Amino acid sequence: MDLIVNQAIELKQLNRNMARLLSTRIAVAGDWESRFAAVESLIAERVLPAATRAAGTFAVWNKLEASDGLLRLGSLASEVECSHRHLVAQFRANVGLPPKTVARLFRFNRAVQVVNRLGRNVSDTTAGKPYIDVPRLKHAPPRED
């Protein structure tokens, strides 16, 4: 994933066989609903085995998200019983970014939420979204002017 982050790449450049298989499945589908179902099915076939192999990566992701990126990576590596170097390599392979960068993005996201809670005007971040999109706070406290 780290080799293709921030790039638009045709599927056939990544995997010709998968591109052919997807084209075949879409060609026999009669309507858009069936086409989307074919794409989702193929993705599920590919993702499920990878998700099983990357369980440690997802566990670390969830812990980083829950802590707003404030946990030490060394302690997270030992929690999933791997070295720090292995955790970084697995994160790069499965997420496309190292865990330290992901933690930074979660911290930035938290800062944006805090500023929004304070009712301050924040520049529009919707174009390009430079942060990880996690659920927003439901209610901001009332402003005291």
C-alpha positions in Angstrom: 0.0 0.0 0.0 2.8 2.4 0.8 4.0 2.2 -2.9 0.7 3.5 -4.2 -0.5 6.0 -1.5 -1.8 9.2 -3.0 -1.9 7.8 -6.5 -4.7 6.8 -8.9 -3.6 3.5 -10.5 -5.5 1.3 -12.9 -6.3 -2.1 -11.5 -4.5 -3.9 -14.4 -1.3 -2.2 -13.4 -1.5 -3.8 -10.0 -2.9 -7.2 -10.9 -3.8 -8.2 -14.4 -5.5 -11.4 -13.4 -7.8 -9.6 -10.9 -8.6 -6.9 -13.5 -9.6 -9.6 -16.0 -11.7 -11.4 -13.4 -13.4 -8.2 -12.4 -14.1 -7.3 -16.0 -15.6 -10.7 -16.6 -17.9 -10.5 -13.5 -19.1 -7.1 -14.4 -19.7 -8.0 -18.1 -22.1 -10.8 -17.1 -23.9 -8.6 -14.6 -27.2 -7.3 -16.0 -27.7 -4.1 -14.0 -25.8 -1.7 -11.8 -26.9 -3.4 -8.6 -25.4 -6.7 -9.9 -22.2 -4.9 -11.0 -21.7 -3.4 -7.6 -22.4 -6.7 -5.9 -19.8 -8.4 -8.2 -17.2 -5.7 -7.2 -18.1 -6.0 -3.5 -17.8 -9.8 -3.7 -14.4 -9.7 -5.3 -13.2 -7.2 -2.8 -14.4 -9.4 0.1 -12.7 -12.4 -1.4 -9.4 -10.5 -1.4 -9.7 -8.6 1.8 -10.9 -11.3 4.2 -7.6 -13.3 4.0 -5.6 -10.2 4.2 -7.6 -8.9 7.2 -6.8 -12.1 9.0 -3.1 -11.7 8.4 -3.2 -8.0 9.5 -5.2 -8.5 12.7 -2.4 -6.9 14.7 -2.3 -3.9 12.5 -6.1 -3.4 12.9 -5.8 -3.8 16.7 -3.1 -1.1 16.8 -5.2 1.1 14.5 -8.2 0.8 16.9 -6.0 1.5 19.9 -4.5 4.6 18.3 -8.0 5.8 17.3 -9.4 5.3 20.8 -6.5 7.2 22.3 -6.5 10.0 19.7 -3.0 9.0 18.8 -1.5 9.4 22.3 -0.2 5.9 22.9 3.5 5.0 22.6 4.2 2.8 19.6 6.7 0.7 21.5 4.0 -0.4 24.0 1.6 -1.1 21.2 4.1 -3.3 19.4 4.6 -5.4 22.6 0.9 -5.6 23.0 0.5 -7.3 19.6 3.7 -9.3 20.3 5.9 -8.0 17.6 8.9 -5.7 17.3 8.6 -2.0 16.6 10.3 -2.5 13.2 7.8 -5.3 12.3 4.8 -3.2 13.4 6.0 -0.3 11.1 6.5 -2.6 8.2 3.1 -4.2 8.7 1.4 -0.8 9.0 3.1 0.4 5.8 2.0 -2.8 4.0 -1.6 -2.8 5.2 -2.4 0.9 5.7 0.1 2.7 3.4 1.4 4.9 6.2 3.7 4.2 9.2 1.9 4.1 12.6 3.6 7.3 13.8 2.0 9.2 10.9 -1.4 7.7 11.6 -1.0 8.7 15.3 -0.2 12.2 14.2 -3.3 12.3 12.0 -5.4 11.2 14.9 -3.9 13.9 17.2 -4.5 16.5 14.5 -8.1 15.2 14.1 -8.6 15.6 17.9 -7.2 19.2 17.7 -9.7 20.0 15.0 -12.6 18.6 17.1 -11.5 20.6 20.1 -11.3 23.8 18.1 -14.8 23.1 16.7 -16.1 22.5 20.2 -14.8 25.9 21.2 -16.9 27.3 18.5 -14.0 28.9 16.6 -14.1 29.4 12.9 -11.8 26.8 11.3 -10.8 27.0 7.6 -12.7 24.6 5.4 -10.9 21.2 5.5 -13.4 19.3 3.3 -11.3 19.8 0.1 -8.7 17.1 0.3 -9.5 16.3 4.0 -6.0 16.3 5.4 -7.1 14.3 8.5 -8.6 11.0 9.2 -12.4 11.0 9.1 -13.6 9.7 12.4 -17.0 10.2 14.0 -17.5 13.8 15.1 -18.8 15.0 18.4 -22.6 15.0 18.6 -23.1 18.3 20.3 -20.8 21.3 20.8 -21.0 23.2 24.1 -22.9 26.5 23.8 -20.7 29.5 23.0 -20.2 32.2 25.6 -19.9 35.6 23.9 
